[in-house]
């Protein structure tokens, strides 16, 4: 489970400094990281 948080920290929430080629990836990653955080929270309960 530790690698999930490590992977998540390597891809921070996209901001205006992101290059245009990475923009589609950020659209995909943000909902995934949101779901991942909810999943991790559910496991802790």
C-alpha positions in Angstrom: 0.0 0.0 0.0 2.9 2.3 0.6 3.8 2.4 -3.1 0.4 3.8 -3.8 1.0 6.9 -1.7 4.5 7.2 -3.1 3.1 7.1 -6.7 0.5 9.6 -5.8 3.0 12.0 -4.4 5.0 11.9 -7.6 2.0 13.2 -9.5 0.8 16.3 -7.7 -2.5 18.0 -8.5 -1.9 19.8 -11.9 -1.6 23.5 -11.8 -1.1 26.3 -14.4 2.7 25.5 -14.6 2.0 22.2 -16.3 3.0 22.0 -20.0 0.2 21.5 -22.5 1.2 17.9 -23.5 0.7 16.8 -19.9 -2.7 18.4 -19.6 -4.8 15.4 -20.9 -2.9 13.2 -18.5 -3.8 15.5 -15.6 -7.5 15.3 -16.5 -7.3 11.5 -16.2 -5.1 11.4 -13.1 -7.0 13.9 -10.9 -10.2 11.7 -10.7 -8.1 8.6 -10.3 -6.2 10.1 -7.4 -9.5 11.3 -5.9 -10.9 7.8 -6.1 -7.6 6.4 -4.7 -7.8 8.7 -1.7 -11.4 7.6 -1.0 -10.4 4.0 -1.4 -7.5 4.4 1.0 -9.8 6.1 3.5 -12.3 3.3 3.2 -9.5 0.8 4.0 -8.6 2.6 7.1 -12.1 2.4 8.5 
